[in-house]
Amino acid sequence: MDHFTHDGLQLAYIDEGDRGAPVVMLLHGFASSMRVNWIDPGWVMALTREGYRVVAFDHRGHGRSDKPTDAAAYAPEKMASDALALADHLQIGTATLFGYSMGARVSAFAAFAYPGRFTRLIFGGLGIGLVKGVGDWDPIAAALRAPSLDDVADERGRMFRAFADKTKSDRLALAACIETSRDELTPDEVAKINQPTLIGVGTRDEIAGSPQDLAALMPNARVFQIENRDHMLSVGDRSFKAAVIDFLHETD
């Protein structure tokens, strides 16, 4: 993994595939990393095999990137600017953004702010929650700050605390992240995101919100339902991989 510097932070990234190929930039989800979301589930291999240049990075607070504990560092606009900074660092003119869950939220903010640079979008694990929110995340922050998993009673808090423990994450950085990274775009802002967009959400996903409702707000979006998958399992689903590759080839 290499690193680049932005906003005073060292952020880890990978750059795989033919340098002259169309670029797909991958943005992982909360409490995850580029390895957990993209490398281990086979996304990097699948996309490079299809002829794409794949760039991915660990969000601030995650993986092998720096981990500030100030919640202000995790405003979606700041996290979106990391994607632009990496594109600038690698001298990438335009790219497709593919984000999962929190990464999809950051991708939406980046697409809204820098439409000329991010010309196609893939949102995984996030539907109308981009606009309406995805529930009460304060128990998750509390769970991350708890002394141990045994001290966490909230079901969703336990899920994310267990995941953070499994990935050996910096729990204080994640607690700061979840306090601000969940900010929302307005319906009017989402309606201005006119890039071709694929929205993939599991049919058992109780976090993302309706993908159909989100697509209805956007002028150029389509939905792929990931059958019988919940929020945690959708990202590695084979049918989702096939739908993403079809979408990329159709819009090349």
C-alpha positions in Angstrom: 0.0 0.0 0.0 1.1 3.6 -0.7 0.2 6.8 1.1 -0.7 10.3 0.1 -1.1 13.4 2.2 -4.3 15.5 2.3 -5.8 17.8 5.0 -2.8 17.0 7.2 -3.5 13.3 7.1 -1.6 10.3 5.7 -4.1 8.2 3.8 -3.3 4.7 2.5 -4.3 3.7 -1.0 -3.8 1.1 -3.8 -3.6 1.6 -7.6 -4.1 -1.5 -9.6 -4.5 -2.3 -13.3 -3.7 -0.7 -16.6 -2.8 3.0 -16.1 -4.5 3.8 -19.4 -7.8 2.1 -18.5 -11.0 3.7 -17.2 -10.8 4.3 -13.5 -13.1 2.9 -10.8 -12.4 4.4 -7.3 -13.6 2.3 -4.4 -14.8 3.8 -1.1 -15.4 1.3 1.7 -18.0 1.4 4.5 -17.9 2.4 8.1 -15.6 0.4 10.4 -14.3 -1.4 7.4 -11.2 -0.9 5.1 -10.3 -1.3 1.5 -9.0 -4.8 2.3 -12.2 -5.9 4.1 -14.6 -4.4 1.5 -12.7 -4.6 -1.7 -9.6 -6.7 -1.8 -10.6 -9.8 0.2 -14.2 -10.1 -1.4 -12.5 -10.1 -4.9 -13.7 -6.7 -6.2 -10.2 -5.5 -7.1 -9.4 -8.7 -9.0 -12.8 -8.8 -10.7 -12.7 -5.2 -11.9 -9.0 -5.3 -13.1 -9.8 -8.5 -15.0 -12.6 -6.7 -16.8 -10.1 -4.0 -18.0 -10.5 -1.3 -15.4 -7.9 0.6 -13.4 -8.9 0.2 -9.7 -8.0 2.8 -7.1 -9.1 2.4 -3.5 -8.1 4.0 -0.2 -8.7 3.7 3.5 -10.9 6.5 4.8 -9.5 8.7 7.5 -10.1 6.9 10.7 -9.9 3.5 9.1 -7.5 0.8 8.0 -3.9 2.0 7.6 -4.8 5.7 7.3 -4.4 8.3 10.0 -7.1 8.3 12.7 -8.1 11.6 14.1 -10.5 11.6 17.1 -12.0 15.0 16.4 -15.5 14.5 15.0 -15.2 17.6 12.8 -12.6 15.7 10.7 -15.3 13.4 9.5 -17.8 15.7 7.9 -18.8 14.1 4.6 -17.6 17.1 2.6 -14.1 16.6 4.0 -14.2 12.8 3.4 -15.4 13.5 -0.2 -12.4 15.9 -0.7 -10.1 12.9 0.1 -11.4 11.2 -3.0 -10.7 14.2 -5.1 -7.3 14.7 -3.6 -6.4 11.1 -4.4 -7.5 11.6 -8.0 -5.4 14.7 -8.2 -2.4 12.9 -6.6 -2.6 10.2 -9.3 -3.4 12.7 -12.1 -6.7 11.0 -12.8 -9.0 13.3 -14.8 -12.3 11.4 -14.4 -13.4 8.3 -12.5 -16.3 6.2 -11.5 -17.0 6.2 -7.8 -18.2 3.0 -6.2 -19.0 3.4 -2.6 -20.5 0.9 -0.1 -22.7 2.2 2.9 -20.8 5.1 4.4 -18.6 5.0 1.2 -21.7 5.5 -0.9 -22.7 8.5 1.2 -19.2 10.0 0.7 -19.5 9.2 -3.0 -22.7 11.0 -3.3 -21.2 14.1 -1.6 -18.2 13.9 -3.9 -20.5 13.5 -7.0 -22.5 16.5 -6.0 -19.5 18.7 -5.3 -17.3 17.6 -8.2 -19.6 16.3 -11.0 -17.0 16.9 -13.7 -14.5 14.6 -12.0 -16.8 11.7 -11.0 -18.8 10.8 -14.0 -20.5 7.5 -13.0 -21.7 6.3 -9.6 -22.3 3.0 -7.9 -24.0 3.0 -4.5 -24.0 -0.2 -2.5 -25.8 -0.6 0.8 -27.4 2.8 0.7 -30.8 3.8 -0.5 -33.1 6.6 0.6 -31.1 6.6 3.9 -28.8 9.0 2.0 -31.6 11.6 2.4 -33.7 10.4 5.3 -30.9 9.0 7.5 -30.4 5.4 8.5 -31.6 5.4 12.1 -30.2 6.3 15.5 -26.4 5.9 15.4 -25.8 7.3 18.9 -25.9 3.8 20.4 -23.2 2.7 17.9 -20.9 5.5 19.1 -21.6 4.5 22.7 -21.0 0.9 21.8 -17.6 1.8 20.3 -16.6 3.6 23.4 -17.8 0.9 25.8 -15.1 -1.0 27.8 -16.1 -4.3 26.1 -18.7 -5.9 23.9 -20.2 -7.4 27.1 -21.1 -3.9 28.1 -23.2 -3.2 25.0 -26.9 -4.1 25.0 -28.1 -2.3 21.8 -28.4 -4.9 19.0 -27.1 -2.6 16.2 -24.4 -1.3 18.5 -23.3 -4.9 19.3 -23.1 -5.7 15.6 -20.8 -2.7 14.8 -18.8 -3.1 18.0 -18.1 -6.8 17.1 -17.2 -5.8 13.6 -14.8 -3.1 14.8 -13.2 -5.6 17.2 -12.8 -8.2 14.5 -11.1 -5.7 12.2 -9.0 -4.4 15.1 -10.1 -0.8 14.4 -9.4 2.3 16.4 -12.8 2.5 18.2 -12.4 6.1 19.4 -11.7 7.3 15.8 -14.8 5.4 14.6 -16.9 6.8 17.4 -15.9 10.3 16.2 -16.5 9.4 12.6 -20.0 8.1 13.2 -21.0 11.4 14.9 -20.6 13.5 11.7 -20.1 11.2 8.7 -23.9 10.4 8.7 -24.9 13.9 7.5 -27.4 13.9 4.7 -28.0 15.4 1.3 -31.3 17.1 0.7 -33.7 15.8 -2.0 -33.0 18.9 -4.1 -29.3 18.2 -3.9 -29.7 14.5 -4.8 -31.9 15.5 -7.8 -28.9 17.4 -9.1 -26.7 14.3 -9.2 -27.3 13.4 -12.9 -24.4 11.0 -13.5 -25.4 7.4 -14.5 -25.9 5.6 -11.2 -26.4 2.0 -10.1 -27.9 1.5 -6.6 -27.5 -2.0 -5.2 -29.2 -2.9 -1.9 -29.8 -6.3 -0.3 -33.4 -7.4 0.0 -32.8 -8.1 3.7 -30.9 -4.9 4.4 -32.6 -3.1 7.3 -30.1 -0.2 7.3 -29.9 1.3 3.8 -33.4 2.4 3.2 -35.4 1.9 -0.1 -33.2 2.0 -3.2 -36.3 2.6 -5.3 -37.1 5.8 -3.4 -33.6 7.1 -3.8 -33.5 6.2 -7.6 -36.8 8.1 -8.0 -35.1 11.3 -6.8 -32.3 10.9 -9.3 -32.5 11.7 -13.0 -30.3 8.8 -14.2 -30.4 6.0 -11.7 -31.3 2.3 -11.7 -31.8 -0.3 -9.0 -30.3 -3.7 -8.5 -31.8 -5.8 -5.7 -29.3 -8.1 -4.1 -31.5 -11.1 -3.2 -31.5 -12.6 0.3 -28.6 -10.5 1.5 -28.4 -8.2 4.5 -26.3 -5.1 5.0 -23.1 -7.0 5.9 -23.3 -9.7 3.3 -24.4 -7.7 0.2 -20.9 -6.3 -0.6 -19.4 -9.6 -1.6 -22.4 -11.0 -3.5 -21.6 -12.5 -6.9 -24.8 -11.3 -8.5 -24.0 -7.8 -7.4 -20.5 -8.1 -8.9 -22.1 -9.2 -12.2 -24.6 -6.3 -12.1 -21.8 -3.8 -11.5 -19.7 -5.1 -14.3 -22.6 -5.0 -16.7 -23.4 -1.5 -15.7 -19.8 -0.4 -16.3 -19.6 -2.0 -19.7 -23.0 -0.6 -20.7 -22.0 3.0 -19.8 -18.4 2.9 -21.1 
